């Protein structure tokens, strides 16, 4: 036993000595390389001039464009082949500085190459995955996060690599903190590091360890990964998203576009989708609400399209999360109100309309209607251009066969027509035609005859608004600048009412058709004395159109 102890101590001393010797040789060799490099540069000079240091910032660009390839090779080999922490630190610092130079001078190819190299050495997107992660890989992750903080305005398409790594880092943190196998089963890393679906797997299989593996090995791996869950790393990653408010107008669009792309990859699994990036999209939307509308329109063009796709995801849980997130964001935007001559509410409410049109799930359609109803009930006074989207959603709900969807949509439409129009008519006048068209669609749903009759009554009620507020129609100039002021009350008020009643007469069952015809003639008798002479030409076309559709086959004019 004593002899074994002595041998062990002796071997330790030898290893320490060899380590010191190796470092000494390394330093000597590096010094020799520096002297050789200087001698070679001086030797190839045509004029044999003395070595001159660059003094102007712009000198860096051509020098870097010539030298970036060997630099990248040297840093990559150093990180790949050496586990020495000092060497790894120098290589990472070199890559970080190279990215900084490429960003300052807007050199995209070089920037993307260095960022891709850095992402590759995190092992987060590698096929071998997190099982081979060492301290140098943890340090690489920290360097990548630093680059995101310092150079975010200049990263452009390189945001894709960084956000992919952050997505995979979140997954690694789940494993590192001892998440149960069922939360990560069914997902493996594809060739590009994306999450894809497979058969049910144990945590061992997920980690790429196979079935027969030592428990201590798993514990060791989880300990290594666990360092990525340290408070400093978690806070640094979170700062990337909270710091998105400091990105300029072009950079934030790049950031959002690639975050949406990574989110789509996370959601690609039909059985085990991840919603990490989708949640982050919601968060950065909150953080960046203070931006000017011009910037927000560009951002929402990307985010809104993403919500269109996610809201129609076949996985109902994903679609529910998307619709609920949209509801929360929309409520925040509606609280801010809308300035005159702006139409931004139309943009951020449009995904509800798209989801209602494309998603056939009764659960999702019911949820969309409930979200819109909540907005109307709580924020009616702040809604301006968004009314068109709201009536479009209710128009789509009006032809549904689900009683609860039709009933809720009709109740809210009735509330708008009888109460909101009464209080906020000038603000809602742009959507008056949409409201009448929506009521007409409710009337034509043959599955709910009581709703049909009530919808016709509400159309009759709308005629009173036109009669009582003709000046409001004359003052409204949007979308019909070519219409004379005295004709606007006809074009935007009377004509939509009479035309939609004629549609009801042509489309519906006998009892509804009869009621529609009665109301149509009531409106003409009650308010016809206020019509201009040339309005009657349009009115007769509407009336004769009814009889045209009722001609017997083979009849002639």
MARTORKE-882274 format. One record per residue (C-alpha): residue in three letters; x, y, z. Coordinates in nm, 4 decimals. Layout:
REM residues N
- residu/X/Y/Z
- ALA/X/Y/Z .
...
//
This chain:
REM residues 557
- residu/X/Y/Z
- UNK/0.0000/0.0000/0.0000 .
- UNK/0.2844/0.2362/0.0933 .
- UNK/0.4678/0.1567/-0.2293 .
- UNK/0.1553/0.2351/-0.4333 .
- UNK/0.1260/0.5734/-0.2619 .
- UNK/0.4863/0.6603/-0.3392 .
- UNK/0.4450/0.5650/-0.7050 .
- UNK/0.1325/0.7850/-0.7277 .
- UNK/0.3123/1.0874/-0.5762 .
- UNK/0.6081/1.0333/-0.8074 .
- UNK/0.3857/1.0221/-1.1174 .
- UNK/0.2124/1.3454/-1.0097 .
- UNK/0.5485/1.5238/-0.9775 .
- UNK/0.6506/1.4025/-1.3203 .
- UNK/0.3263/1.5292/-1.4767 .
- UNK/0.3724/1.8725/-1.3143 .
- UNK/0.7297/1.8875/-1.4422 .
- UNK/0.6259/1.7856/-1.7920 .
- UNK/0.3497/2.0483/-1.7892 .
- UNK/0.6014/2.3227/-1.6990 .
- UNK/0.8381/2.1967/-1.9647 .
- UNK/0.5625/2.1882/-2.2246 .
- UNK/0.4620/2.5480/-2.1477 .
- UNK/0.8243/2.6627/-2.1713 .
- UNK/0.8656/2.4964/-2.5101 .
- UNK/0.5384/2.6504/-2.6253 .
- UNK/0.6524/3.0030/-2.5332 .
- UNK/0.9887/2.9568/-2.7038 .
- UNK/0.8209/2.8291/-3.0171 .
- UNK/0.5731/3.1184/-3.0278 .
- UNK/0.8578/3.3703/-2.9943 .
- UNK/1.0456/3.2015/-3.2763 .
- UNK/0.7347/3.2072/-3.4984 .
- UNK/0.6951/3.5819/-3.4419 .
- UNK/1.0575/3.6484/-3.5407 .
- UNK/1.0258/3.4298/-3.8501 .
- UNK/0.7039/3.6029/-3.9596 .
- UNK/0.8642/3.9476/-3.9294 .
- UNK/1.1704/3.8342/-4.1236 .
- UNK/0.9545/3.6911/-4.4021 .
- UNK/0.7479/4.0104/-4.4327 .
- UNK/1.0593/4.2233/-4.4530 .
- UNK/1.2163/3.9877/-4.7089 .
- UNK/0.9268/4.0118/-4.9567 .
- UNK/0.9172/4.3918/-4.9494 .
- UNK/1.0061/4.5282/-5.2970 .
- UNK/1.1706/4.8459/-5.1694 .
- UNK/1.3230/4.6885/-4.8590 .
- UNK/1.1582/4.9630/-4.6533 .
- UNK/1.1523/4.9403/-4.2735 .
- UNK/0.8482/4.7803/-4.1096 .
- UNK/0.5722/5.0451/-4.0760 .
- UNK/0.2778/5.0387/-3.8357 .
- UNK/-0.0709/5.1279/-3.9663 .
- UNK/-0.1923/5.4579/-3.8235 .
- UNK/-0.5377/5.5053/-3.9797 .
- UNK/-0.8571/5.3146/-3.9048 .
- UNK/-0.9251/5.2427/-4.2720 .
- UNK/-0.5928/5.0568/-4.3027 .
- UNK/-0.7481/4.7741/-4.1015 .
- UNK/-1.0032/4.6765/-4.3678 .
- UNK/-0.7678/4.5694/-4.6519 .
- UNK/-0.5291/4.4097/-4.4031 .
- UNK/-0.8085/4.2090/-4.2454 .
- UNK/-0.9510/4.1010/-4.5824 .
- UNK/-0.6109/3.9556/-4.6708 .
- UNK/-0.5411/3.7875/-4.3398 .
- UNK/-0.8831/3.6695/-4.2155 .
- UNK/-0.8621/3.3196/-4.3663 .
- UNK/-0.5346/3.2097/-4.1994 .
- UNK/-0.6488/3.3760/-3.8767 .
- UNK/-0.9693/3.1712/-3.8825 .
- UNK/-0.7767/2.8528/-3.9552 .
- UNK/-0.5341/2.9179/-3.6683 .
- UNK/-0.8097/2.9940/-3.4186 .
- UNK/-1.0166/2.6942/-3.5318 .
- UNK/-0.7250/2.4490/-3.5050 .
- UNK/-0.6353/2.5874/-3.1639 .
- UNK/-0.9900/2.5367/-3.0355 .
- UNK/-1.0300/2.1997/-3.2022 .
- UNK/-0.7064/2.0293/-3.0977 .
- UNK/-0.6097/2.1869/-2.7671 .
- UNK/-0.7863/2.1592/-2.4321 .
- UNK/-0.5589/2.4110/-2.2613 .
- UNK/-0.7782/2.6849/-2.1142 .
- UNK/-0.5284/2.9628/-2.1896 .
- UNK/-0.4970/2.8643/-2.5570 .
- UNK/-0.8772/2.8321/-2.5879 .
- UNK/-0.9221/3.1740/-2.4282 .
- UNK/-0.6785/3.3362/-2.6740 .
- UNK/-0.8497/3.1700/-2.9733 .
- UNK/-1.1935/3.2836/-2.8564 .
- UNK/-1.0653/3.6371/-2.8005 .
- UNK/-0.9197/3.6336/-3.1526 .
- UNK/-1.2499/3.5217/-3.3045 .
- UNK/-1.4414/3.7817/-3.1039 .
- UNK/-1.2103/4.0607/-3.2202 .
- UNK/-1.2306/3.9385/-3.5820 .
- UNK/-1.6119/3.9503/-3.5661 .
- UNK/-1.5872/4.3007/-3.4232 .
- UNK/-1.3645/4.4173/-3.7100 .
- UNK/-1.5912/4.2565/-3.9707 .
- UNK/-1.8948/4.4238/-3.8120 .
- UNK/-1.7331/4.7686/-3.7970 .
- UNK/-1.6434/4.7563/-4.1665 .
- UNK/-1.9665/4.5760/-4.2743 .
- UNK/-1.7779/4.2813/-4.4245 .
- UNK/-2.0567/4.0231/-4.4367 .
- UNK/-1.8778/3.7134/-4.5689 .
- UNK/-1.6004/3.7298/-4.3104 .
- UNK/-1.8450/3.8122/-4.0290 .
- UNK/-2.0700/3.5163/-4.1134 .
- UNK/-1.7712/3.2785/-4.1398 .
- UNK/-1.6406/3.3690/-3.7941 .
- UNK/-1.9849/3.3568/-3.6316 .
- UNK/-2.0510/3.0154/-3.7888 .
- UNK/-1.7161/2.8909/-3.6571 .
- UNK/-1.7990/3.0181/-3.3105 .
- UNK/-2.1446/2.8557/-3.3224 .
- UNK/-1.9905/2.5272/-3.4368 .
- UNK/-1.7509/2.5172/-3.1415 .
- UNK/-2.0365/2.5568/-2.8921 .
- UNK/-2.1362/2.1995/-2.9929 .
- UNK/-2.4980/2.3069/-2.9458 .
- UNK/-2.5810/2.2479/-3.3125 .
- UNK/-2.3361/1.9603/-3.3718 .
- UNK/-2.4537/1.6062/-3.4408 .
- UNK/-2.2530/1.4784/-3.1446 .
- UNK/-2.4464/1.7276/-2.9368 .
- UNK/-2.3931/1.8062/-2.5730 .
- UNK/-2.2377/1.4723/-2.4737 .
- UNK/-1.8873/1.5927/-2.5671 .
- UNK/-1.9128/1.9378/-2.4153 .
- UNK/-1.6025/2.0595/-2.2307 .
- UNK/-1.5053/2.3798/-2.0544 .
- UNK/-1.3813/2.5372/-2.3770 .
- UNK/-1.7246/2.4794/-2.5310 .
- UNK/-1.8920/2.6470/-2.2335 .
- UNK/-1.6534/2.9424/-2.2800 .
- UNK/-1.7416/2.9496/-2.6508 .
- UNK/-2.1118/2.9802/-2.5617 .
- UNK/-2.0295/3.2756/-2.3351 .
- UNK/-1.8256/3.4387/-2.6137 .
- UNK/-2.1146/3.3974/-2.8585 .
- UNK/-2.3493/3.5667/-2.6108 .
- UNK/-2.0977/3.8508/-2.5708 .
- UNK/-2.0887/3.9007/-2.9481 .
- UNK/-2.4701/3.9237/-2.9515 .
- UNK/-2.4546/4.1963/-2.6852 .
- UNK/-2.1755/4.4065/-2.8332 .
- UNK/-2.2349/4.3760/-3.2096 .
- UNK/-2.6102/4.3252/-3.2388 .
- UNK/-2.6606/4.6208/-3.4746 .
- UNK/-2.4216/4.4731/-3.7317 .
- UNK/-2.4906/4.0975/-3.7202 .
- UNK/-2.7480/4.0820/-4.0022 .
- UNK/-2.7960/3.7210/-4.1171 .
- UNK/-2.5543/3.5994/-3.8491 .
- UNK/-2.8393/3.6354/-3.6006 .
- UNK/-2.9647/3.3037/-3.7382 .
- UNK/-2.6655/3.1075/-3.6052 .
- UNK/-2.6731/3.2869/-3.2719 .
- UNK/-3.0448/3.2376/-3.2138 .
- UNK/-3.0218/2.8713/-3.3161 .
- UNK/-2.7550/2.8235/-3.0507 .
- UNK/-2.9651/3.0041/-2.7886 .
- UNK/-3.2593/2.7786/-2.8719 .
- UNK/-3.0455/2.4671/-2.8320 .
- UNK/-2.8886/2.6117/-2.5169 .
- UNK/-3.2336/2.6310/-2.3578 .
- UNK/-3.2811/2.2617/-2.4380 .
- UNK/-2.9390/2.1792/-2.2916 .
- UNK/-3.0322/2.3702/-1.9762 .
- UNK/-3.3418/2.1537/-1.9364 .
- UNK/-3.1226/1.8437/-1.9368 .
- UNK/-2.8562/2.0050/-1.7211 .
- UNK/-3.1090/2.0923/-1.4523 .
- UNK/-3.2329/1.7325/-1.4412 .
- UNK/-3.5566/1.7636/-1.6355 .
- UNK/-3.7569/1.4454/-1.6429 .
- UNK/-3.7246/1.2272/-1.9500 .
- UNK/-4.0859/1.2670/-2.0564 .
- UNK/-4.0342/1.6399/-2.1134 .
- UNK/-3.7592/1.5820/-2.3680 .
- UNK/-3.8579/1.2444/-2.5129 .
- UNK/-3.9419/1.2237/-2.8796 .
- UNK/-3.6915/1.4853/-2.9898 .
- UNK/-3.3466/1.4491/-3.1367 .
- UNK/-3.1049/1.6808/-3.3039 .
- UNK/-3.1167/1.6821/-3.6808 .
- UNK/-2.8178/1.7441/-3.9030 .
- UNK/-2.8539/2.1223/-3.8687 .
- UNK/-2.9277/2.1172/-3.4971 .
- UNK/-3.3038/2.1561/-3.5388 .
- UNK/-3.5491/1.9660/-3.3231 .
- UNK/-3.7352/1.6938/-3.5076 .
- UNK/-3.9712/1.4209/-3.4037 .
- UNK/-3.8835/1.0544/-3.3600 .
- UNK/-4.0172/0.7577/-3.1699 .
- UNK/-4.0367/0.7746/-2.7925 .
- UNK/-3.6888/0.7782/-2.6418 .
- UNK/-3.5362/0.7489/-2.3016 .
- UNK/-3.3173/1.0315/-2.1741 .
- UNK/-3.0117/0.8109/-2.2377 .
- UNK/-3.1020/0.7737/-2.6045 .
- UNK/-3.1729/1.1446/-2.6326 .
- UNK/-2.8277/1.2252/-2.4992 .
- UNK/-2.6763/0.9965/-2.7601 .
- UNK/-2.5376/0.7546/-2.5019 .
- UNK/-2.7145/0.4361/-2.6052 .
- UNK/-2.8920/0.1967/-2.3738 .
- UNK/-2.6008/0.0574/-2.1711 .
- UNK/-2.4343/0.3470/-2.0007 .
- UNK/-2.2903/0.4124/-1.6602 .
- UNK/-2.5056/0.6280/-1.4322 .
- UNK/-2.1935/0.8154/-1.3228 .
- UNK/-2.1277/0.9143/-1.6838 .
- UNK/-2.4754/1.0665/-1.7126 .
- UNK/-2.4235/1.2508/-1.3840 .
- UNK/-2.0897/1.3836/-1.5128 .
- UNK/-2.2482/1.5035/-1.8372 .
- UNK/-2.5349/1.6701/-1.6524 .
- UNK/-2.2840/1.8431/-1.4264 .
- UNK/-2.0998/1.9775/-1.7311 .
- UNK/-2.4181/2.0930/-1.8966 .
- UNK/-2.5393/2.2344/-1.5691 .
- UNK/-2.2771/2.5077/-1.5967 .
- UNK/-2.4734/2.6477/-1.8909 .
- UNK/-2.7608/2.7020/-1.6453 .
- UNK/-2.5549/2.9256/-1.4183 .
- UNK/-2.7162/3.2536/-1.3184 .
- UNK/-2.4679/3.4568/-1.5224 .
- UNK/-2.5428/3.2659/-1.8444 .
- UNK/-2.9211/3.2779/-1.7943 .
- UNK/-2.9121/3.6529/-1.7264 .
- UNK/-2.6806/3.7159/-2.0228 .
- UNK/-2.9145/3.5293/-2.2597 .
- UNK/-3.2152/3.7186/-2.1255 .
- UNK/-3.0313/4.0468/-2.1857 .
- UNK/-3.0121/3.9651/-2.5575 .
- UNK/-3.3909/3.9870/-2.5751 .
- UNK/-3.4448/4.2752/-2.3324 .
- UNK/-3.1628/4.4603/-2.5111 .
- UNK/-3.3438/4.4322/-2.8450 .
- UNK/-3.4826/4.7800/-2.7713 .
- UNK/-3.1332/4.9190/-2.8376 .
- UNK/-3.1094/4.7695/-3.1869 .
- UNK/-3.1559/5.0137/-3.4730 .
- UNK/-3.4419/4.9946/-3.7236 .
- UNK/-3.2740/4.7530/-3.9673 .
- UNK/-3.1092/4.5371/-3.7003 .
- UNK/-3.4335/4.4728/-3.5113 .
- UNK/-3.5973/4.3516/-3.8351 .
- UNK/-3.3073/4.1078/-3.8930 .
- UNK/-3.3299/3.9933/-3.5310 .
- UNK/-3.7056/3.9348/-3.5487 .
- UNK/-3.6898/3.7622/-3.8883 .
- UNK/-3.4355/3.5030/-3.7725 .
- UNK/-3.6063/3.4562/-3.4360 .
- UNK/-3.9252/3.3675/-3.6255 .
- UNK/-3.7274/3.1258/-3.8461 .
- UNK/-3.5849/2.9489/-3.5400 .
- UNK/-3.9331/2.9398/-3.3856 .
- UNK/-4.0681/2.7639/-3.6958 .
- UNK/-3.7931/2.5030/-3.6620 .
- UNK/-3.8821/2.4473/-3.2952 .
- UNK/-4.2482/2.4004/-3.3842 .
- UNK/-4.1749/2.1604/-3.6709 .
- UNK/-4.2223/1.8507/-3.4556 .
- UNK/-4.5834/1.7293/-3.4806 .
- UNK/-4.5619/1.5487/-3.1449 .
- UNK/-4.3206/1.7506/-2.9287 .
- UNK/-4.3000/2.1126/-3.0488 .
- UNK/-4.1069/2.3655/-2.8423 .
- UNK/-4.2345/2.7189/-2.7851 .
- UNK/-3.9219/2.8829/-2.6393 .
- UNK/-3.8624/3.1197/-2.9348 .
- UNK/-4.2347/3.1859/-2.9778 .
- UNK/-4.2468/3.3044/-2.6181 .
- UNK/-3.9450/3.5257/-2.6852 .
- UNK/-4.1212/3.6775/-2.9876 .
- UNK/-4.4057/3.7805/-2.7572 .
- UNK/-4.1585/3.9249/-2.5059 .
- UNK/-3.9638/4.1346/-2.7568 .
- UNK/-4.2938/4.2635/-2.8951 .
- UNK/-4.3701/4.4022/-2.5486 .
- UNK/-4.0192/4.5440/-2.5115 .
- UNK/-4.0296/4.7247/-2.8474 .
- UNK/-4.3795/4.8734/-2.8334 .
- UNK/-4.2317/5.2183/-2.7807 .
- UNK/-4.0774/5.2283/-3.1288 .
- UNK/-4.2104/5.4703/-3.3885 .
- UNK/-4.4913/5.3336/-3.6083 .
- UNK/-4.2691/5.3263/-3.9179 .
- UNK/-4.0340/5.0790/-3.7500 .
- UNK/-4.3172/4.8845/-3.5905 .
- UNK/-4.4857/4.8303/-3.9254 .
- UNK/-4.1707/4.6585/-4.0559 .
- UNK/-4.1367/4.4493/-3.7407 .
- UNK/-4.5032/4.3460/-3.7381 .
- UNK/-4.4910/4.2538/-4.1050 .
- UNK/-4.2568/3.9706/-3.9998 .
- UNK/-4.4180/3.8829/-3.6648 .
- UNK/-4.7739/3.9005/-3.8010 .
- UNK/-4.6882/3.6579/-4.0815 .
- UNK/-4.5345/3.4244/-3.8235 .
- UNK/-4.8505/3.4337/-3.6100 .
- UNK/-5.0564/3.3606/-3.9229 .
- UNK/-4.8646/3.0350/-3.9647 .
- UNK/-4.8442/2.9411/-3.5968 .
- UNK/-5.2130/3.0161/-3.5388 .
- UNK/-5.2955/2.7576/-3.8075 .
- UNK/-5.0597/2.4954/-3.6637 .
- UNK/-5.2259/2.1496/-3.6575 .
- UNK/-5.1145/2.1119/-3.2966 .
- UNK/-5.3978/2.2738/-3.1017 .
- UNK/-5.1799/2.3631/-2.8008 .
- UNK/-4.9467/2.5642/-3.0242 .
- UNK/-5.2357/2.7423/-3.1972 .
- UNK/-5.3981/2.8244/-2.8606 .
- UNK/-5.0711/2.9726/-2.7336 .
- UNK/-5.0394/3.1818/-3.0512 .
- UNK/-5.3956/3.3180/-3.0330 .
- UNK/-5.3664/3.3981/-2.6629 .
- UNK/-5.0340/3.5754/-2.7233 .
- UNK/-5.1941/3.7743/-3.0040 .
- UNK/-5.4777/3.8711/-2.7715 .
- UNK/-5.2378/4.0011/-2.5058 .
- UNK/-5.0332/4.1995/-2.7579 .
- UNK/-5.3432/4.3414/-2.9248 .
- UNK/-5.4876/4.4572/-2.5943 .
- UNK/-5.1621/4.6405/-2.5209 .
- UNK/-5.1661/4.8077/-2.8611 .
- UNK/-5.5321/4.9043/-2.8297 .
- UNK/-5.4626/5.0664/-2.4928 .
- UNK/-5.2228/5.3028/-2.6721 .
- UNK/-5.4975/5.4129/-2.9119 .
- UNK/-5.4412/5.5132/-3.2746 .
- UNK/-5.3477/5.8523/-3.4110 .
- UNK/-5.5461/6.0149/-3.6923 .
- UNK/-5.4494/5.9004/-4.0447 .
- UNK/-5.2788/5.5875/-3.9072 .
- UNK/-5.4028/5.2383/-3.9891 .
- UNK/-5.1770/5.0266/-3.7707 .
- UNK/-5.4618/4.8550/-3.5828 .
- UNK/-5.5613/4.6951/-3.9121 .
- UNK/-5.2147/4.5390/-3.9352 .
- UNK/-5.1868/4.3858/-3.5909 .
- UNK/-5.5470/4.2554/-3.5872 .
- UNK/-5.5155/4.0954/-3.9318 .
- UNK/-5.3728/3.7627/-3.7971 .
- UNK/-5.7035/3.7001/-3.6149 .
- UNK/-5.8797/3.7328/-3.9479 .
- UNK/-5.6314/3.4978/-4.1189 .
- UNK/-5.6558/3.2331/-3.8445 .
- UNK/-6.0358/3.2492/-3.8482 .
- UNK/-6.0326/3.2000/-4.2249 .
- UNK/-5.7752/2.9185/-4.2439 .
- UNK/-5.8039/2.7221/-3.9183 .
- UNK/-6.1052/2.4890/-3.9166 .
- UNK/-6.0625/2.3788/-3.5536 .
- UNK/-6.3823/2.4691/-3.3586 .
- UNK/-6.1744/2.5275/-3.0454 .
- UNK/-5.9462/2.7799/-3.2148 .
- UNK/-6.2304/2.9538/-3.3987 .
- UNK/-6.4244/2.9865/-3.0733 .
- UNK/-6.1142/3.1263/-2.9031 .
- UNK/-6.0594/3.3859/-3.1787 .
- UNK/-6.4200/3.5067/-3.1464 .
- UNK/-6.3865/3.5278/-2.7676 .
- UNK/-6.0631/3.7267/-2.7968 .
- UNK/-6.2229/3.9767/-3.0353 .
- UNK/-6.5311/4.0023/-2.8125 .
- UNK/-6.3094/4.0818/-2.5137 .
- UNK/-6.1350/4.3596/-2.7104 .
- UNK/-6.4683/4.5131/-2.8072 .
- UNK/-6.6026/4.4997/-2.4518 .
- UNK/-6.2929/4.6516/-2.2902 .
- UNK/-6.1345/4.8772/-2.5558 .
- UNK/-6.4170/4.9922/-2.7871 .
- UNK/-6.3324/5.3577/-2.7282 .
- UNK/-5.9749/5.3112/-2.8553 .
- UNK/-6.0536/5.1062/-3.1661 .
- UNK/-6.0310/5.2925/-3.4977 .
- UNK/-5.9103/5.1139/-3.8132 .
- UNK/-5.9351/4.7795/-3.6316 .
- UNK/-6.3139/4.7727/-3.6698 .
- UNK/-6.2775/4.6394/-4.0241 .
- UNK/-6.0844/4.3350/-3.8993 .
- UNK/-6.3325/4.2809/-3.6182 .
- UNK/-6.6308/4.2738/-3.8546 .
- UNK/-6.4350/4.0530/-4.0931 .
- UNK/-6.3840/3.7966/-3.8131 .
- UNK/-6.7543/3.8119/-3.7213 .
- UNK/-6.8481/3.7827/-4.0904 .
- UNK/-6.6509/3.4563/-4.1059 .
- UNK/-6.8103/3.3408/-3.7778 .
- UNK/-7.1596/3.4236/-3.9095 .
- UNK/-7.1541/3.1376/-4.1599 .
- UNK/-7.0285/2.8815/-3.9048 .
- UNK/-7.2391/2.5830/-3.8050 .
- UNK/-7.1240/2.5843/-3.4421 .
- UNK/-7.4007/2.7449/-3.2367 .
- UNK/-7.1744/2.8819/-2.9624 .
- UNK/-6.9477/3.0553/-3.2175 .
- UNK/-7.2400/3.2106/-3.4068 .
- UNK/-7.4176/3.3129/-3.0868 .
- UNK/-7.1146/3.4849/-2.9305 .
- UNK/-7.0217/3.6615/-3.2559 .
- UNK/-7.3783/3.7822/-3.3062 .
- UNK/-7.4135/3.9028/-2.9467 .
- UNK/-7.0978/4.1123/-2.9825 .
- UNK/-7.2023/4.2447/-3.3254 .
- UNK/-7.5395/4.3434/-3.1782 .
- UNK/-7.3632/4.5190/-2.8899 .
- UNK/-7.1507/4.7158/-3.1375 .
- UNK/-7.4492/4.8215/-3.3495 .
- UNK/-7.6793/4.9191/-3.0614 .
- UNK/-7.4291/5.0574/-2.8062 .
- UNK/-7.0839/5.1271/-2.9530 .
- UNK/-7.2205/5.2993/-3.2656 .
- UNK/-7.4373/5.5149/-3.0398 .
- UNK/-7.1372/5.6342/-2.8333 .
- UNK/-6.8546/5.6360/-3.0910 .
- UNK/-7.0241/5.6743/-3.4291 .
- UNK/-6.7700/5.9103/-3.5961 .
- UNK/-6.4855/5.6748/-3.4993 .
- UNK/-6.6689/5.3702/-3.6377 .
- UNK/-6.8125/5.5223/-3.9539 .
- UNK/-6.5359/5.3794/-4.1742 .
- UNK/-6.6600/5.0310/-4.0863 .
- UNK/-7.0332/5.1003/-4.1180 .
- UNK/-7.0577/4.9107/-4.4480 .
- UNK/-6.8661/4.6177/-4.2951 .
- UNK/-7.1138/4.6062/-4.0054 .
- UNK/-7.4150/4.5923/-4.2413 .
- UNK/-7.2481/4.3243/-4.4539 .
- UNK/-7.1736/4.1234/-4.1387 .
- UNK/-7.5382/4.1430/-4.0283 .
- UNK/-7.6458/4.0273/-4.3740 .
- UNK/-7.4254/3.7180/-4.3375 .
- UNK/-7.5869/3.6366/-4.0017 .
- UNK/-7.9303/3.6708/-4.1615 .
- UNK/-7.8355/3.4262/-4.4375 .
- UNK/-7.7256/3.1470/-4.1993 .
- UNK/-8.0206/2.9111/-4.2420 .
- UNK/-7.9223/2.7025/-3.9373 .
- UNK/-8.0271/2.9748/-3.6914 .
- UNK/-8.3587/3.1358/-3.7991 .
- UNK/-8.3997/3.3428/-3.4800 .
- UNK/-8.0586/3.4995/-3.5378 .
- UNK/-8.1568/3.5720/-3.8984 .
- UNK/-8.4657/3.7684/-3.7925 .
- UNK/-8.2747/3.9611/-3.5274 .
- UNK/-7.9993/4.0474/-3.7791 .
- UNK/-8.2603/4.2014/-4.0151 .
- UNK/-8.3971/4.4057/-3.7234 .
- UNK/-8.0452/4.5395/-3.6571 .
- UNK/-8.0070/4.6364/-4.0241 .
- UNK/-8.3315/4.8309/-3.9851 .
- UNK/-8.1756/4.9931/-3.6762 .
- UNK/-7.8710/5.0951/-3.8834 .
- UNK/-8.0985/5.2924/-4.1170 .
- UNK/-8.1820/5.5207/-3.8241 .
- UNK/-7.8116/5.6049/-3.7767 .
- UNK/-7.7883/5.7131/-4.1420 .
- UNK/-8.1006/5.9263/-4.1115 .
- UNK/-7.9947/6.0891/-3.7833 .
- UNK/-7.6265/6.1512/-3.8716 .
- UNK/-7.5970/6.2458/-4.2404 .
- UNK/-7.3278/6.5047/-4.1614 .
- UNK/-7.0977/6.2372/-4.0185 .
- UNK/-7.0996/6.0601/-4.3561 .
- UNK/-7.0353/6.3872/-4.5414 .
- UNK/-6.7353/6.4655/-4.3188 .
- UNK/-6.5794/6.1223/-4.3684 .
- UNK/-6.3251/6.1428/-4.6534 .
- UNK/-6.1342/5.8144/-4.6303 .
- UNK/-6.1486/5.5739/-4.9266 .
- UNK/-6.3960/5.7817/-5.1263 .
- UNK/-6.2229/6.1113/-5.2069 .
- UNK/-6.3764/6.1035/-5.5557 .
- UNK/-6.7315/6.0978/-5.4177 .
- UNK/-6.9017/6.4354/-5.3760 .
- UNK/-6.9743/6.5202/-5.0081 .
- UNK/-7.3511/6.5293/-5.0655 .
- UNK/-7.3393/6.1767/-5.2144 .
- UNK/-7.1332/6.0151/-4.9377 .
- UNK/-7.4364/5.9503/-4.7196 .
- UNK/-7.5815/5.7474/-5.0067 .
- UNK/-7.2630/5.5618/-5.1037 .
- UNK/-7.1551/5.4785/-4.7469 .
- UNK/-7.4945/5.4669/-4.5721 .
- UNK/-7.8157/5.4029/-4.7621 .
- UNK/-7.6808/5.2005/-5.0524 .
- UNK/-7.5067/4.9328/-4.8343 .
- UNK/-7.8257/4.8859/-4.6287 .
- UNK/-8.0553/4.8461/-4.9300 .
- UNK/-7.8069/4.6334/-5.1230 .
- UNK/-7.7525/4.3884/-4.8329 .
- UNK/-8.1290/4.3591/-4.7829 .
- UNK/-8.1589/4.2672/-5.1513 .
- UNK/-7.8909/3.9985/-5.0981 .
- UNK/-8.0955/3.8550/-4.8100 .
- UNK/-8.4050/3.8485/-5.0318 .
- UNK/-8.2164/3.6585/-5.3018 .
- UNK/-8.0329/3.4088/-5.0776 .
- UNK/-8.2492/3.3126/-4.7837 .
- UNK/-8.5487/3.0916/-4.7055 .
- UNK/-8.9017/3.2200/-4.7605 .
- UNK/-8.9728/3.3538/-4.4094 .
- UNK/-8.6387/3.5359/-4.3853 .
- UNK/-8.6704/3.6566/-4.7451 .
- UNK/-9.0175/3.7928/-4.6739 .
- UNK/-8.8974/3.9752/-4.3653 .
- UNK/-8.6038/4.1227/-4.5580 .
- UNK/-8.8345/4.2473/-4.8348 .
- UNK/-9.0701/4.4028/-4.5780 .
- UNK/-8.7862/4.5896/-4.4065 .
- UNK/-8.6459/4.7044/-4.7403 .
- UNK/-8.9740/4.8697/-4.8406 .
- UNK/-9.0162/5.0101/-4.4868 .
- UNK/-8.6794/5.1849/-4.5206 .
- UNK/-8.7713/5.3210/-4.8642 .
- UNK/-9.1117/5.4480/-4.7419 .
- UNK/-8.9776/5.5965/-4.4185 .
- UNK/-8.6649/5.7691/-4.5492 .
- UNK/-8.7219/5.7912/-4.9276 .
- UNK/-8.8221/6.1560/-4.9081 .
- UNK/-8.4627/6.2427/-4.8091 .
- UNK/-8.3083/6.0764/-5.1176 .
- UNK/-8.1693/6.2835/-5.4040 .
- UNK/-8.3221/6.2223/-5.7475 .
- UNK/-8.0116/6.0577/-5.8950 .
- UNK/-7.9932/5.8192/-5.5984 .
- UNK/-8.3153/5.6588/-5.7163 .
- UNK/-8.1409/5.5291/-6.0282 .
- UNK/-7.9135/5.3143/-5.8106 .
- UNK/-8.2089/5.2152/-5.5928 .
- UNK/-8.4157/5.0947/-5.8877 .
- UNK/-8.1211/4.8850/-6.0054 .
- UNK/-8.1238/4.7153/-5.6641 .
- UNK/-8.5005/4.6570/-5.6766 .
- UNK/-8.5038/4.5315/-6.0362 .
- UNK/-8.2127/4.3019/-5.9540 .
- UNK/-8.4447/4.1196/-5.7112 .
- UNK/-8.6999/4.0554/-5.9845 .
- UNK/-8.4311/3.9572/-6.2367 .
- UNK/-8.3249/3.6724/-6.0092 .
- UNK/-8.6860/3.5578/-5.9782 .
- UNK/-8.7627/3.5338/-6.3485 .
- UNK/-8.8946/3.2067/-6.4759 .
- UNK/-8.6553/2.9994/-6.6910 .
- UNK/-8.6774/3.1060/-7.0553 .
- UNK/-8.8395/3.4426/-6.9783 .
- UNK/-8.7197/3.7460/-7.1760 .
- UNK/-8.6948/4.1132/-7.0962 .
//
